[in-house]
Amino acid sequence: MIRVKKLAVIVGTRPEAIKLAPVIRAASEREGCVPVVIATAQHRALLDQALGWFQLAVDHDLGLMEPNQPVHVVLPRALPPLVTLLEAERPDWVIVQGDTTTTFCGALAGFYQALPVAHVEAGLRTGDLYRPFPEEANRRLTDALARHCFAPTERARANLLQEGISAEQITVTGNTGIDALFMVLDAAEPSGGDCNRIDPDTRILLVTAHRRESFGPPLEAICRALRRLVQDHPDVTIVFPVHPNPSVQGLVYPRLEGLPRIQLTEALSYPDLVRLMRRATLILTDSGGIQEEAPSLGKPVLVLRDVTERPEGVEAGVAILVGTDEDRIVAEASRLLADRQAYDAMARMINPYGDGKAAGRILDVLLASG
């Protein structure tokens, strides 16, 4: 008789839901395995959006999000109920993903209950605790608490080994975000949102920017760069799904709303975002997930950050770090828009982040454990 293993999967934000959806689906289809999904709702609307599309049922919802919540309030509000839930459920594994405060809280709650913690997307590092903030600290602390670290790349594995985590605790799986991307690409064509209203002959620059370290002057510089790009390139339309964070909306809308060939939209559903990435000529982003997904779609990426925990794309030549310097953003984007050879050199469908089979590898390790 097969012993059933219970896996407590903790999610709080849309990226966590997207990247853990393949793991939850694989667990629900695997004999001898029962996933228990716990949502902190650190982000409410965007989390629900992703959970809905992937048809993920939540077993426990903490409903923690409050409007304009500062970063430090999530941990004291999430930790006690997570500890209580894990005490009641007594899962065989506590699974967390990435680098949010929910991720760290879930790992800490599992540790307090002496339960083994599995960290999906372990080992990513910039080397600077404040870039990104607070994500760099969250992922380092989570890796220190994890019984098993699922590293997406060999570079991530090397980071973990350098920090003293034993090789037996590390498995290189690829990134589950690529599994999720393939799930969307295999599904029916999504609507695409406002993308459908864009002239099919125009070139689209997809822009996303939401990092806390970009708030204020850096985001202002990004906005100035976008204004210059549409002025310099009459055949270009910028589509900017604006993150719901008030610090982003309060800066972006006054500077860009109503300008010709700049479309500001609400945050898109994940399938619509994937469709827009496929339609785009060039992507400018500070998102970690988009840095991983775009190479599978053959889309060059300009990374709106000074450092990245995903250097593999830069090394493979499919991404360029441009930071938030206005002139640098304009120069690099304009070069790729004008120089077909330079563009084609980056627009290669290669992906150093995974092959779409990470979730199965993760389940193999968890179910084979004692």
C-alpha positions as a printed Julia matrix, in Angstrom:
370×3 Matrix{Float64}:
  0.0    0.0     0.0
  1.35   3.43   -1.0
  1.74   5.87    1.87
  0.04   9.15    1.0
  2.22  12.22    1.42
  0.69  15.56    2.24
  2.34  18.62    0.69
  1.46  22.03    2.13
  1.95  24.56   -0.68
  2.03  28.18    0.46
  1.3   31.05   -1.94
  0.84  34.76   -1.38
  1.4   36.6    -4.64
  0.67  36.11   -8.33
  4.24  35.01   -9.23
  4.14  32.37   -6.5
  0.8   31.05   -7.74
  2.05  30.95  -11.34
  5.27  29.18  -10.48
  3.72  26.73   -8.02
  0.73  25.92  -10.24
  2.72  23.25  -12.14
  3.83  21.71   -8.84
  0.29  21.68   -7.44
 -1.1   20.19  -10.64
  1.63  17.54  -10.77
  1.01  16.68   -7.12
 -2.74  16.34   -7.64
 -2.11  13.94  -10.52
  0.57  11.89   -8.76
 -0.49   8.74   -6.91
  0.27   8.86   -3.21
  0.33  12.64   -3.03
 -2.15  15.21   -1.68
 -1.48  18.95   -2.06
 -2.91  21.34    0.54
 -2.91  24.9    -0.79
 -2.54  27.72    1.74
 -2.97  31.3     0.52
 -1.79  34.22    2.63
 -3.23  36.66    0.05
 -0.28  39.0     0.57
 -1.54  40.32   -2.79
 -5.28  39.73   -3.2
 -6.53  40.57   -6.68
 -3.47  39.48   -8.65
 -3.19  36.25   -6.64
 -6.85  35.42   -7.27
 -6.39  36.15  -10.96
 -3.65  33.53  -11.26
 -5.36  30.98   -9.03
 -8.48  31.28  -11.15
 -6.82  30.77  -14.5
 -4.86  27.72  -13.32
 -8.01  26.43  -11.56
 -6.25  26.02   -8.24
 -8.5   25.35   -5.25
 -7.37  26.98   -2.01
 -7.81  24.93    1.14
 -6.96  27.72    3.61
 -7.11  31.45    2.83
 -5.69  33.87    5.38
 -6.88  36.97    3.49
 -4.1   39.15    4.86
 -3.87  41.97    2.33
 -4.75  45.49    3.4
 -4.64  48.57    1.14
 -1.26  50.36    1.05
  0.26  47.88    3.5
  3.95  48.55    4.26
  6.38  45.73    3.65
  7.06  45.04    7.33
  3.47  44.23    8.37
  3.09  41.0     6.4
  5.4   38.89    8.55
  3.79  39.5    11.98
  0.32  39.03   10.48
  1.16  35.89    8.47
  3.42  33.95   10.8
  1.06  33.05   13.7
 -1.78  31.67   11.52
  0.69  29.79    9.33
  2.23  28.14   12.39
 -1.24  27.18   13.62
 -2.29  25.77   10.24
  0.86  23.71    9.86
  0.45  22.38   13.38
 -3.05  21.2    12.47
 -2.2   19.81    9.02
  1.17  18.2     9.87
  2.24  17.9     6.22
  5.18  15.79    5.1
  6.63  18.83    3.3
  6.09  22.58    3.39
  6.64  24.0    -0.1
  7.45  27.66   -0.69
  8.61  29.46   -3.81
 10.78  32.41   -4.6
 11.51  35.38   -2.41
  8.41  37.12   -1.06
  7.65  37.75    2.58
  5.09  34.94    2.32
  7.93  32.67    1.19
 10.05  33.43    4.23
  7.07  33.29    6.61
  6.08  29.89    5.25
  9.6   28.56    5.69
  9.87  29.99    9.2
  6.48  28.54   10.18
  7.57  25.14    8.88
 10.8   25.42   10.83
  8.95  26.3    14.03
  6.88  23.13   13.58
 10.0   21.04   12.83
  8.61  20.24    9.37
 10.84  19.82    6.31
 10.75  22.86    4.03
 11.24  22.67    0.26
 12.3   25.9    -1.44
 11.41  26.13   -5.13
 13.6   28.61   -7.07
 16.38  28.49   -4.5
 19.83  29.99   -4.82
 19.12  33.18   -6.75
 21.44  35.99   -5.64
 22.39  39.55   -6.53
 24.91  39.83   -3.71
 23.23  43.02   -2.43
 20.74  42.67    0.43
 18.91  45.82   -0.65
 18.59  45.01   -4.38
 15.96  43.8    -4.69
 14.45  44.77   -1.35
 13.28  42.82    0.6
 13.48  39.85   -1.78
 17.24  39.25   -1.55
 17.04  38.85    2.22
 13.91  36.7     2.01
 15.45  34.15   -0.32
 18.72  33.9     1.63
 16.84  33.32    4.88
 14.52  30.8     3.23
 17.42  28.79    1.82
 18.99  28.66    5.27
 15.79  27.1     6.67
 15.09  24.7     3.81
 15.58  20.94    4.07
 15.8   20.79    0.26
 16.64  23.54   -2.21
 15.35  23.25   -5.78
 17.73  25.39   -7.79
 16.59  26.47  -11.26
 20.11  26.62  -12.75
 23.66  25.45  -12.14
 24.57  29.03  -11.22
 21.97  28.97   -8.47
 23.31  25.61   -7.27
 26.83  27.07   -7.11
 25.54  29.98   -5.0
 24.03  27.56   -2.51
 27.16  25.43   -2.31
 29.24  28.55   -1.72
 27.01  29.38    1.25
 27.62  25.99    2.83
 24.47  24.14    1.84
 25.32  20.51    1.16
 25.09  19.05   -2.33
 22.65  16.41   -1.03
 20.17  19.18   -0.19
 20.2   20.67   -3.7
 18.54  19.53   -6.93
 18.78  21.48  -10.18
 15.35  21.31  -11.79
 14.94  24.26  -14.14
 12.45  26.96  -13.27
  8.8   26.03  -12.77
  7.92  29.36  -14.37
  8.82  27.82  -17.72
  6.47  24.91  -16.94
  3.71  27.48  -16.33
  4.53  29.33  -19.54
  4.2   26.14  -21.56
  0.89  25.4   -19.83
 -0.42  28.75  -21.07
  1.0   28.31  -24.58
 -0.66  24.89  -24.82
 -4.05  26.28  -23.75
 -6.62  28.07  -25.89
 -5.54  31.47  -27.19
 -6.23  34.12  -24.52
 -7.91  37.39  -25.36
 -4.88  39.63  -25.16
 -6.73  42.49  -23.54
 -6.03  45.92  -25.06
 -3.43  44.37  -27.36
 -6.27  43.64  -29.8
 -6.8   47.36  -30.44
 -3.23  48.0   -31.59
 -2.47  48.43  -35.28
 -1.05  45.05  -36.4
  1.7   46.84  -38.33
  3.05  48.72  -35.33
  5.94  47.49  -33.23
  5.07  46.95  -29.57
  7.38  47.7   -26.68
  6.04  45.91  -23.62
  7.03  47.62  -20.37
  6.6   46.44  -16.78
  8.09  48.15  -13.73
  7.15  47.57  -10.11
 10.31  47.0    -8.04
 10.38  48.84   -4.74
 13.91  50.11   -5.38
 12.62  51.81   -8.56
 10.03  53.93   -6.76
 10.6   57.67   -7.12
 13.36  59.09   -9.34
 14.29  55.78  -11.06
 10.69  55.23  -12.22
 10.49  58.87  -13.28
 13.56  58.29  -15.47
 11.93  55.22  -17.01
  8.86  57.3   -17.87
 10.98  59.99  -19.51
 12.75  57.33  -21.56
  9.42  55.93  -22.76
  8.25  59.37  -23.89
 11.45  59.81  -25.9
 11.15  56.39  -27.5
  7.67  57.01  -28.94
  8.79  60.43  -30.15
 11.88  58.98  -31.87
 10.15  55.92  -33.36
  6.79  56.73  -35.01
  6.08  53.05  -35.74
  6.33  52.05  -32.07
  3.52  51.68  -29.52
  4.33  51.21  -25.85
  2.03  48.99  -23.79
  2.56  49.39  -20.06
  0.42  47.23  -17.73
  0.66  49.36  -14.59
  1.1   47.52  -11.29
 -1.68  48.3    -8.78
  0.78  49.5    -6.14
 -0.12  53.16   -5.45
  3.57  54.12   -5.54
  3.66  52.96   -9.16
  0.26  54.21  -10.31
  0.66  57.59   -8.64
  3.84  58.23  -10.58
  3.2   56.58  -13.95
 -0.3   57.85  -14.77
  0.41  61.6   -14.33
  3.49  61.32  -16.57
  2.29  59.01  -19.34
 -1.51  58.88  -19.42
 -3.07  60.2   -22.64
  0.18  60.42  -24.62
  0.03  59.2   -28.23
  1.07  55.59  -28.73
  1.48  54.89  -25.01
 -1.18  52.52  -23.68
 -1.45  52.26  -19.93
 -3.52  49.25  -18.9
 -4.5   47.57  -15.69
 -2.46  44.55  -14.69
 -3.15  41.85  -17.27
 -4.05  38.27  -16.54
 -1.1   35.94  -16.94
 -2.39  34.4   -20.21
 -3.0   37.87  -21.67
  0.47  38.94  -20.59
  1.96  35.9   -22.33
  0.05  36.74  -25.49
  1.3   40.32  -25.33
  4.87  39.09  -24.89
  4.46  36.97  -28.03
  3.17  40.02  -29.93
  5.87  42.41  -28.64
  9.01  43.34  -30.55
 10.98  44.25  -27.43
 10.41  43.93  -23.68
 11.59  46.39  -21.04
 11.09  45.05  -17.53
 12.29  44.82  -13.96
 10.35  41.55  -13.49
 12.25  38.39  -12.68
  9.6   36.14  -14.2
  9.58  37.96  -17.53
 13.37  37.72  -17.7
 12.87  33.94  -17.56
  9.92  33.68  -19.93
 10.93  35.98  -22.76
 13.82  33.83  -24.08
 11.37  30.96  -24.71
  9.42  33.36  -26.93
 12.47  34.72  -28.74
 12.02  38.23  -27.33
 15.0   40.45  -26.41
 14.8   41.9   -22.91
 16.16  45.16  -21.53
 16.33  44.7   -17.77
 15.41  47.89  -15.91
 17.65  47.08  -12.97
 21.3   47.64  -12.08
 21.79  44.05  -10.89
 19.91  40.84  -11.52
 19.73  37.52   -9.73
 19.18  35.95  -13.16
 22.5   36.59  -14.94
 22.1   33.55  -17.19
 20.02  35.51  -19.7
 22.61  38.28  -19.9
 25.38  35.73  -20.36
 23.39  33.96  -23.08
 22.98  37.25  -24.94
 19.18  37.39  -24.76
 19.0   40.14  -22.11
 20.84  43.39  -21.39
 21.07  45.16  -18.04
 20.23  48.83  -18.69
 19.25  49.96  -15.21
 17.03  53.01  -14.87
 19.27  55.56  -16.6
 17.12  57.45  -19.12
 19.8   57.81  -21.78
 20.93  54.2   -21.52
 17.37  52.9   -21.89
 16.75  55.06  -24.96
 20.09  54.18  -26.54
 19.79  50.4   -26.15
 16.13  50.25  -27.18
 16.76  52.48  -30.19
 19.74  50.36  -31.24
 17.66  47.19  -31.25
 14.8   48.91  -33.07
 17.12  50.27  -35.78
 19.72  47.51  -36.17
 18.17  44.3   -37.47
 21.39  42.33  -37.05
 21.71  43.35  -33.39
 18.06  42.52  -32.82
 18.29  39.09  -34.45
 21.37  38.27  -32.36
 19.22  38.59  -29.22
 15.92  37.23  -30.56
 16.82  33.58  -30.2
 14.49  30.97  -28.75
 16.91  29.58  -26.22
 16.19  29.39  -22.54
 18.85  28.95  -19.87
 16.14  28.79  -17.21
 14.4   25.52  -17.93
 12.74  23.04  -20.26
  9.22  22.92  -18.81
  9.75  19.75  -16.78
 10.78  21.18  -13.41
  7.61  20.27  -11.49
  8.01  16.56  -12.21
 11.6   16.62  -10.99
 10.55  18.34   -7.79
  7.8   15.81   -7.09
 10.22  12.92   -7.73
 12.52  14.19   -4.99
  9.78  14.97   -2.46
  8.01  11.64   -2.88
 11.24   9.67   -2.72
 12.2   11.25    0.61
 11.83   9.23    3.76
